[in-house]
Amino acid sequence: MQVARGLAIAFGIFAAAFALHVVAGRLSQDWLFTIAVALIYLAATGFGVIAVATSGGGPGSRTTLVAGSIAGVVLTISALWAANDRAFAWWQFPLAPALVALTSVVLAGGWAALRRTRRRPPRHAAAQGG
């Protein structure tokens, strides 16, 4: 259940970014379109890590990460196809998994650092012995 939950939430985030890019393009809001495209990139390339982070962790985390990463590669290939005037090119297929891996490492590192800082007591409390 946690696997499905994480994948569904990650897909919802991707779909929201995609919808924002459609609306921004329709309204000719270049600044909003640019933000939406950046969100699409992050949601696609970080799909697996986002799915794990939103699934609540647990025993299905590895399955969530693998399934999410595969979905992320497919979404990233699709995004690269769209950015290349809706044409496939040979470089999209090796680039997509590389981008997914790179973004996943960065997001996972940031998530781990955030979790570590949340567990640490504030410095002033530690210095006072409490």
N, C-alpha and C positions, 0 to 999 in steps of 0.2 A: 504494500500500500504506500509506503514511504517513497519507493522508487517512482511510482506513477505520480504521486503528489509533486515530487521535485521536478520531474520532466514536464508535467502540466504547467507548473508555475513558470519554469524557464521558457516554455513555449509561449505562455501568456505575455511575458516580458518582451520576447522577440516580436510577437504579433502586435503589441502596443507600439513598439518602435517602428514597425513597418507601417502601421496605420498612420502614425504621426508623419512619416515621410510622404505618404500619399496625400494627406491633408495639406501639409506644408507646400508640396509641389503644386497642388491645385490652387492654393491661395497665393502662389508666387512669393512665398516668404523664404527667401534664400537662406537667411540666418537660421531659421527653424528647420529647414530642409537639411542643412549641414549638421546640425545637432542630431537630427533623426538618423542620418546616415552613420554618424559616429556611434549612436546607440545600437543600430543594427549590427555594426561591426562587433561591438563588445558583446552583444547578446548572442550572436552567431558563434564567434570564436571562443567565447567563454561559456558556452551552453552547458557543458558538462559540469564545470565548477559551480555555476549558478544553480544547476539542478541539485547538486550535492548540498550546497549551502541552504537551499530552501526545503530540502527533504527532511531536515532534522537530524541527519547523520544516521548512525546505527549500522546494523549488519548489512544492509543493502547498499551502502555507500559505494562500494567498488562497482557493483552492477549499474548504479545510477551514473557514475562517472563514465564508464565505458559506453553505455547507451547514449548518454548525453554528448559525449565526444564524437560518436559516430554521427549523431544528428547534427552536431555543430559543423562537422566537415561538410556534410551535404548542404547545410544552409550557407556556409562560407563559399562553397563552389557556386551556389546560386547567386550570392552577392557579387562575386567576382565576374560571373557571367553578365549580370546586369550592368556592372561598371565598365565592362568591355563591349558596350553597345549591343548587348544581348547576343553575344557570340562566344562560343567556346574556343579556348586556346589551350595548347598543351601545357602551358605553365600554370594554369589554374588548378590542375589536379595534384601536382606536388606542393604547390604553395599553400593550398587550403589546410592540409594536415599540419604543415609547419606553423602556420598562423594560429591554428587551434592549440597546438602544443605550447607555443610561446605565450599566448594570452592566458592559457590555463595556468601555467607556472607563475606568471605575474599575479593573477587574481588569487590563486591558492596561497601564494606567499603573503599577499596583503591580508587575506582573510585570517591566516594563521597568526600574523603579527597583531591584528586587531583582537583576536581571542586571547593572546598572551597579555596584552595590556589591560584587558578587562578583568583578568584574574588577579593582577598585582594590586596590593593595597597602595593607597596614595603614599608618596614619600614622606610627607609630614607625619602621617600616622605611624609609619614604621620607625621614624626617628624618635618619636615620643614613647615608643615601646607599646603602642596600642594599636 
